[in-house]
């Protein structure tokens, strides 16, 4: 994540405008986003993505979450919250949060 790569394509069969049969493309791979962590394989993993989806906000869903991409691992859902994976977390009834 967050790297810049050069992709070289070469072809003897493409009919390009000039006689150059090679092309280079710069690829920018995005950084991990909120709700994701970077794995040891340098991939972005969405927290909670390995669990099946459960419907309804009233059901206690025990998924993990992450609020910052720099987290080393996904965090367990606190008992006073609902966690739906990624960076989606909200308070259970009787609890409140400081910001939306």
Secondary structure, 3 states (H helix, E strand, C coil): CCCEEEEEEECCCCCCCCCCCEEEEEEECCCCCCCEEECCCCCEEECCCCCCCCCCCCCCCECEECCCCCCCCCEECCCCEEEEECCEEEECCCCCCCCC
